[in-house]
Amino acid sequence: MADAAFSTSHITKEFSGVRVLNDIDLNVFSGEVLGIIGENGAGKSTLLKIISGIYQPTAGLLQLEGEPVTIKNPISAKRLGISMVPQEFNLIGTLTVFENIFLGNEHRRFGLLDKDKMRRKTRALMEELHSHVHPDALIDHLGVAEKQMVEIAKALVHDSRILIMDEPTTVLTKEEVSILFSRIRQLKTRGVSIIFISHKLGEIREICDRVMILRDGDVISTDTASAIDEPEMARRMVGRELTQIFPEKTVPQESPALEIRGMSVPGSVNGIDLFVKKGEVLGVAGLMGSGQTEMAEAVMGIRRMSAGEIVVNGQPVTIHSPRDAVKYKIAYLSEDRQGKGLLLNFNIPGNITLISLKAYTRFLIDKARERNRSGEYVERFGIKAASLGSELQYLSGGNQQKVYLSKWMDTHPEILILNEPTRGIDVNAKSEIYHFVQQLAQNGIACLVISSELEELIGLCSRIVVMHSGEISGELTGSDINEETIMFHAAGLHQAVSGDGVAVQ
């Protein structure tokens, strides 16, 4: 076999004496896609950050085409031809798309910035990705999926020899994933080596040549992707059989906890009616840009409604801000946990009590009570961290999400809106969150789940509403809850597919 394009030998990494990577050997060859999978906290992101120069290994050797290299920082990584599409966005919101893509690598003409050239290249890159994002659009004005496309374009603008992709598809539609995979295959033909991380095991089998499985900082196995099926991948990731991903569905109470009547939000939501009962898990499906997030943000007072009313427990309420929503016992987990939900340089208690801090304060913050309550959430959710004092930037995505859940549960909500609640987390952590949501429903809490993962909605929800172009295009229960029917409504069609494949009105 030819020498590896990039390799690691005996890589070890410790944080404050806690070992998170143990003697990792990795090889990725020219024109190969190497998949790396594992539970949250298995060490995937830490390994990628060492390869891309964000972290330095405690011990071990990095080699590029057989030659030892020292990667001191991300700039030296880029000079070596190593680029990374990070799991969480690394974009500057006040800059434009083209300014972000060429940041640190600007084109100049006669000593001045050649903005026209950068705009042209940005437009060509976005067209390759079939994205309509304008080069001059501000990052702060983009949706989550559009930001992901900018991150991908930002990596592709460099002639990279090694391209690292950490959960690049979590917010993309099937069509966008297909376009991305086509681009990856083109890069392979040019000899680019790609390290691909995903919790979507079907994607691993589809796009990867080999798959390496990590568990608790150790390499469990490395196989050709075609030689290992998805259940076996999951079993090796968690070290045991996953008998039931989804819990049994609960039977909701009769009375609605939350009603939306005639809601309109300018440019995104058009006169929708929706309700969720106490103890119900209601799913909201729809293609990107159909208005699901805008609807949720209007309920929370983040966006202004131009028409309609919100009713909580039978009483119309006025919500102008998230503070008002919290007063009415409404909680909201944004799909962008790092951008809108958490403070990464704060520790676990500092994040959990962000909203509920008043309950821990008289004249001063009762730090002991705050830590005790946070410890209860750590135990309840199985949050893995070196200590309560760990800053969130050092926790895995799944553990960050559990802290985010804890933060909202500390407000004692009666209505919980979860937007992409399992984005970027592994199959075991997903199962834990699904079981927790059902426990909340059993306790009478109304749960509204917005998700782009149809399997998640089908397995978790007793009723699903589908949005299209800012309107409710369908409401599904029982046997109608299936992928075909959801997608027909999401596409705005007025017919669905019956079980035998026959189109019906």
C-alpha positions in Angstrom: 0.0 0.0 0.0 1.2 3.5 -0.8 2.4 5.8 1.9 -0.3 7.8 3.7 -0.9 11.4 2.6 -1.3 12.2 6.3 -0.8 10.1 9.4 -0.7 10.3 13.2 1.4 8.0 15.4 0.7 7.4 19.1 -1.2 10.6 19.5 -2.2 11.3 23.1 -4.0 14.3 24.5 -4.7 15.3 28.1 -6.6 18.2 29.6 -5.8 19.0 33.3 -4.6 15.4 33.7 -7.7 13.9 32.1 -6.8 11.8 29.1 -9.2 12.2 26.2 -7.1 10.6 23.4 -5.0 7.5 24.0 -2.3 6.4 21.5 -4.1 7.2 18.3 -2.7 5.9 15.0 -4.5 7.3 11.9 -3.7 7.0 8.2 -5.5 8.7 5.3 -4.4 8.2 1.8 -4.5 10.3 -1.4 -7.9 10.5 -2.9 -9.5 8.7 0.0 -12.4 9.6 2.3 -11.7 8.4 5.8 -14.8 8.4 8.1 -14.3 8.8 11.9 -17.3 8.0 14.1 -17.9 7.7 17.8 -20.1 8.9 20.6 -19.9 12.5 21.8 -16.9 12.6 24.0 -15.1 9.8 22.2 -12.3 12.2 21.1 -13.2 12.9 17.5 -13.2 16.7 17.6 -10.1 16.7 19.8 -8.2 14.7 17.2 -9.4 16.9 14.4 -8.3 20.0 16.3 -4.8 18.5 16.8 -4.6 17.8 13.0 -5.7 21.4 12.2 -3.4 23.1 14.7 -6.0 24.3 17.2 -4.6 21.9 19.9 -1.1 20.5 20.5 -0.8 16.8 21.3 0.5 15.8 24.7 2.5 13.1 23.0 2.8 11.6 19.5 3.9 12.4 16.0 2.1 13.9 12.9 3.4 13.1 9.4 2.5 14.7 6.1 3.5 12.5 3.1 5.9 10.6 5.4 7.6 13.6 6.8 7.2 14.7 10.4 5.4 18.0 10.8 4.6 20.4 13.7 1.3 22.1 13.3 1.5 25.1 15.7 -1.8 26.8 14.8 -4.5 26.9 12.1 -2.4 29.2 9.9 0.5 26.8 9.7 -2.1 24.0 9.0 -3.4 26.0 6.0 0.2 26.6 4.8 0.7 22.8 4.8 -2.5 22.4 2.8 -4.8 21.3 5.7 -8.2 22.9 5.8 -11.2 22.3 8.1 -15.0 22.7 7.9 -15.8 22.9 11.7 -18.8 21.5 13.4 -19.7 24.9 14.9 -19.5 28.0 12.8 -16.3 30.0 12.8 -17.6 33.0 10.9 -17.6 36.8 11.7 -21.2 37.9 11.6 -20.5 41.6 10.8 -18.5 40.7 7.7 -19.9 39.7 4.3 -19.8 36.3 2.8 -16.8 37.0 0.5 -14.9 38.8 3.3 -15.3 35.6 5.5 -14.3 33.3 2.7 -11.1 35.2 1.9 -10.3 36.3 5.5 -6.5 36.0 5.9 -6.1 35.1 2.3 -7.3 38.3 0.5 -6.6 39.0 -3.1 -4.8 42.3 -3.8 -4.2 44.4 -6.9 -1.7 47.3 -6.8 -1.5 46.9 -3.0 -5.3 47.3 -2.6 -8.0 44.7 -1.9 -9.3 43.2 -5.1 -12.9 43.0 -3.9 -14.3 42.3 -7.4 -12.1 39.3 -7.9 -13.0 37.9 -4.4 -16.7 38.5 -5.2 -16.4 36.6 -8.5 -14.6 33.7 -6.9 -17.2 33.6 -4.1 -20.0 33.6 -6.6 -18.4 30.7 -8.6 -17.8 28.7 -5.4 -21.4 29.1 -4.2 -22.7 28.2 -7.7 -20.6 25.0 -7.5 -22.5 24.2 -4.3 -25.8 25.2 -5.8 -26.2 27.9 -3.2 -27.9 31.2 -3.9 -26.1 33.1 -1.1 -24.9 36.5 -2.4 -21.2 37.4 -1.9 -22.2 40.7 -0.3 -24.7 39.2 2.2 -23.9 39.8 5.9 -23.3 36.5 7.8 -25.6 37.7 10.6 -28.4 37.8 8.1 -28.0 34.2 6.9 -29.8 31.1 8.1 -28.0 28.1 9.7 -27.8 26.1 6.5 -26.6 29.1 4.5 -23.8 29.6 7.0 -22.8 25.9 6.7 -22.5 26.4 2.9 -20.2 29.4 3.5 -18.0 27.3 5.9 -17.7 24.7 3.1 -16.9 27.3 0.5 -14.3 28.8 2.9 -12.5 25.5 3.1 -12.7 24.8 -0.7 -11.2 28.1 -1.6 -7.8 26.8 -0.5 -6.1 24.2 -2.7 -6.1 21.8 0.2 -4.3 18.5 0.2 -6.1 17.4 3.4 -9.7 18.5 4.0 -11.3 17.8 7.3 -15.2 17.9 7.5 -16.7 17.8 11.0 -20.4 17.2 10.8 -20.8 19.2 7.5 -24.4 17.9 6.7 -26.3 18.3 10.0 -28.3 21.3 8.8 -28.4 20.5 5.1 -31.3 19.2 3.1 -31.0 15.9 1.2 -30.5 17.8 -2.1 -27.7 19.9 -0.5 -26.1 16.8 0.9 -26.2 15.2 -2.6 -24.5 18.3 -4.0 -21.8 18.2 -1.3 -21.1 14.5 -1.9 -20.8 15.2 -5.6 -18.2 17.8 -4.8 -16.3 15.4 -2.4 -16.1 12.8 -5.2 -14.6 15.5 -7.5 -12.0 16.3 -4.9 -11.1 12.7 -4.6 -10.3 12.4 -8.3 -7.9 15.3 -7.8 -6.1 13.4 -5.0 -7.4 15.3 -2.1 -7.6 13.3 1.2 -10.7 13.9 3.2 -11.4 13.1 6.8 -15.2 13.0 7.3 -17.0 13.1 10.6 -20.7 12.4 10.9 -23.2 10.9 13.3 -25.4 9.9 10.3 -24.1 6.4 9.8 -25.9 6.0 6.4 -23.8 8.9 5.1 -20.6 7.3 6.4 -21.3 4.1 4.3 -22.3 6.2 1.3 -19.3 8.6 1.0 -16.4 7.0 2.9 -13.9 4.4 1.7 -12.9 3.4 5.3 -14.3 4.1 8.7 -12.4 4.4 12.0 -14.4 4.0 15.2 -13.4 5.8 18.4 -14.7 5.1 21.9 -13.5 6.8 25.1 -10.3 8.1 23.4 -9.3 4.7 21.9 -9.4 3.3 18.4 -11.9 0.4 18.4 -11.6 -0.6 14.8 -10.8 0.5 11.2 -12.6 -1.2 8.3 -13.6 -0.6 4.8 -17.0 1.2 5.0 -18.7 -1.4 2.8 -17.7 -4.2 5.2 -19.5 -2.9 8.3 -23.3 -2.1 8.5 -24.9 0.6 10.5 -26.1 -1.5 13.4 -22.6 -2.9 13.9 -21.2 0.7 13.7 -23.5 1.8 16.4 -22.7 -1.3 18.6 -19.0 -0.6 18.4 -19.5 3.1 19.1 -21.3 2.5 22.4 -19.9 -0.9 23.3 -23.3 -2.6 23.7 -26.5 -3.3 21.8 -28.9 -0.4 21.3 -32.2 -2.2 21.8 -34.5 0.8 21.5 -33.6 4.2 20.1 -37.1 5.6 20.5 -39.3 5.3 23.6 -42.9 4.4 23.6 -45.1 7.3 22.6 -47.2 8.9 25.3 -51.0 9.6 25.2 -51.5 13.4 25.6 -54.1 15.1 27.7 -57.1 16.7 26.1 -56.5 20.4 27.0 -54.1 22.5 24.8 -51.1 24.0 26.6 -50.1 26.2 23.7 -52.3 27.5 20.8 -51.2 29.7 17.9 -54.1 31.4 16.2 -53.7 33.1 12.8 -50.0 33.9 13.3 -48.2 35.8 10.6 -44.6 36.9 10.7 -43.5 39.2 7.8 -41.7 37.3 5.0 -41.9 33.9 6.7 -45.2 32.8 8.3 -48.7 33.3 6.8 -51.7 33.0 9.1 -51.0 29.6 10.7 -53.1 27.8 13.3 -51.4 25.3 15.5 -51.9 23.7 19.0 -50.0 21.3 21.2 -51.6 19.5 24.1 -50.3 19.0 27.6 -48.3 15.8 27.6 -48.0 15.8 23.8 -44.9 15.5 21.6 -45.9 17.4 18.5 -43.5 17.4 15.5 -43.1 20.2 13.0 -41.6 19.2 9.6 -40.8 21.2 6.5 -38.1 22.0 4.1 -35.6 24.7 4.9 -37.1 28.2 4.8 -40.7 27.0 5.4 -41.1 29.1 8.5 -40.7 26.6 11.3 -37.9 28.5 13.1 -39.6 31.9 12.6 -42.8 30.5 14.1 -40.9 29.3 17.2 -39.0 32.6 17.5 -42.3 34.5 17.3 -43.7 32.4 20.2 -40.6 33.3 22.2 -40.9 37.0 21.4 -37.6 37.0 19.4 -39.6 38.0 16.2 -42.6 40.3 15.9 -45.9 39.0 14.7 -47.8 41.1 12.3 -51.1 39.2 13.0 -52.5 36.5 15.3 -52.4 35.6 18.9 -50.7 33.2 21.3 -52.8 31.4 23.9 -51.3 29.6 26.9 -53.5 27.3 28.9 -56.6 28.8 27.4 -55.6 32.5 28.1 -54.4 34.9 25.4 -50.9 36.3 26.3 -48.7 39.1 25.0 -45.1 38.1 24.4 -42.7 40.8 23.3 -39.5 39.2 24.5 -38.0 35.9 25.7 -38.4 37.3 29.3 -42.2 37.4 28.7 -42.1 33.8 27.3 -40.2 32.6 30.4 -42.8 34.2 32.6 -45.5 32.1 30.8 -43.4 28.9 31.3 -42.2 28.6 27.7 -38.7 27.3 26.9 -36.9 27.3 23.6 -33.8 25.3 22.5 -32.5 27.1 19.4 -31.0 25.0 16.6 -27.8 27.2 17.0 -26.8 26.2 20.5 -23.4 27.9 20.4 -24.6 31.1 18.7 -27.8 31.6 20.6 -27.9 29.3 23.6 -24.6 28.9 25.4 -21.6 30.9 26.6 -18.6 28.7 25.7 -16.2 30.5 28.0 -18.5 30.0 31.0 -18.5 26.9 33.2 -21.4 24.5 33.6 -23.2 26.2 36.5 -22.7 29.6 34.8 -24.6 28.3 31.8 -27.3 26.4 33.6 -28.4 29.4 35.7 -28.1 32.0 32.9 -31.9 32.5 32.8 -32.8 31.4 36.3 -30.0 33.2 38.2 -32.5 35.4 40.1 -33.6 32.2 42.0 -30.1 31.8 43.4 -29.6 35.4 44.4 -30.6 37.6 47.4 -27.8 40.2 47.8 -25.2 37.9 46.3 -25.3 34.7 44.2 -25.5 31.6 46.4 -22.7 29.8 44.6 -23.0 26.6 46.8 -26.7 26.2 45.9 -25.9 27.0 42.2 -23.2 24.3 42.1 -25.4 21.7 44.0 -28.3 22.3 41.5 -25.9 22.0 38.6 -24.5 18.8 40.0 -28.0 17.4 40.0 -28.4 18.2 36.3 -25.0 16.7 35.5 -26.1 13.5 37.1 -29.7 13.5 35.7 -28.5 14.0 32.1 -25.2 12.1 32.3 -23.1 15.1 31.4 -19.5 14.1 30.9 -17.0 16.8 32.0 -13.8 16.9 34.0 -15.5 19.0 36.7 -18.4 21.4 37.2 -15.8 24.2 36.6 -15.1 23.0 33.0 -15.8 25.7 30.4 -18.3 24.6 27.8 -15.8 25.0 24.9 -14.1 21.8 26.2 -17.2 19.7 26.2 -18.4 17.6 23.3 -21.4 18.7 21.3 -23.7 16.2 23.0 -22.7 17.3 26.4 -23.1 20.9 25.4 -26.6 20.1 24.3 -27.4 18.5 27.7 -26.2 21.6 29.5 -28.4 23.6 27.2 -31.4 21.4 28.1 -30.5 21.8 31.8 -30.5 25.6 31.4 -34.1 25.6 30.2 -35.3 22.9 32.6 -34.1 25.1 35.5 -36.8 27.6 34.5 -39.4 24.8 35.2 -41.2 25.1 31.8 -44.7 23.8 31.0 -44.1 24.2 27.2 -40.8 23.2 25.6 -39.9 24.0 22.0 -36.9 22.0 20.7 -35.5 23.1 17.4 -33.2 20.4 15.9 -32.6 19.0 19.4 -30.1 16.3 18.3 -28.1 18.2 15.7 -24.5 17.0 15.7 -24.8 14.4 18.5 -24.3 10.7 18.4 -26.9 7.9 18.3 -26.6 7.1 22.0 -27.0 10.7 23.1 -29.9 11.0 20.7 -31.6 8.1 22.4 -31.1 9.7 25.8 -32.7 13.0 24.7 -35.6 11.1 23.1 -36.3 9.3 26.3 -36.0 12.5 28.3 -38.5 14.3 26.0 -41.0 11.5 26.6 -40.5 11.6 30.3 -41.3 15.3 30.2 -44.4 14.5 28.2 -45.5 11.9 30.7 -45.2 14.6 33.4 -47.6 16.8 31.4 -45.2 19.1 29.7 -46.1 20.1 26.1 -43.2 19.4 23.8 -43.0 20.8 20.2 -40.1 19.3 18.2 -38.9 21.0 15.0 -36.6 18.7 13.1 -35.2 18.1 9.6 -34.6 14.4 10.4 -37.8 12.6 9.4 -36.8 9.5 11.3 -36.7 11.5 14.5 -40.1 13.0 14.0 -41.7 9.7 13.0 -40.2 7.8 15.9 -40.8 10.4 18.6 -44.0 12.3 17.8 -47.7 11.2 18.1 -48.8 14.0 15.7 -46.9 16.0 13.0 -47.8 19.2 11.3 -46.0 20.0 8.1 -45.1 23.5 6.9 -44.6 24.8 3.4 -43.9 28.4 2.4 -45.0 29.7 5.7 -48.2 27.8 5.9 -49.5 24.6 7.4 -49.7 22.2 4.5 -50.8 19.1 6.4 -51.4 17.5 9.8 -50.6 13.8 10.2 -51.5 11.1 12.7 -51.4 7.3 12.9 -50.4 5.5 9.7 -50.1 8.8 7.8 -46.9 9.5 9.7 -44.4 8.3 7.2 -41.6 9.8 5.1 -43.5 9.8 1.8 -46.6 11.6 3.2 -44.4 14.1 5.1 -42.4 15.0 2.0 -45.4 15.4 -0.2 -46.8 18.0 2.2 -43.4 19.6 2.7 -43.2 20.1 -1.1 -46.6 21.7 -1.1 -48.4 18.9 -3.0 -52.0 18.2 -2.3 -51.7 14.5 -2.6 -49.9 11.8 -0.5 -48.7 8.3 -1.2 -50.6 5.4 0.2 -48.9 2.3 1.6 -49.1 0.5 -1.8 -47.4 3.4 -3.6 -50.6 4.7 -5.2 -51.0 8.5 -5.2 -54.2 9.5 -3.3 -55.9 12.8 -2.8 
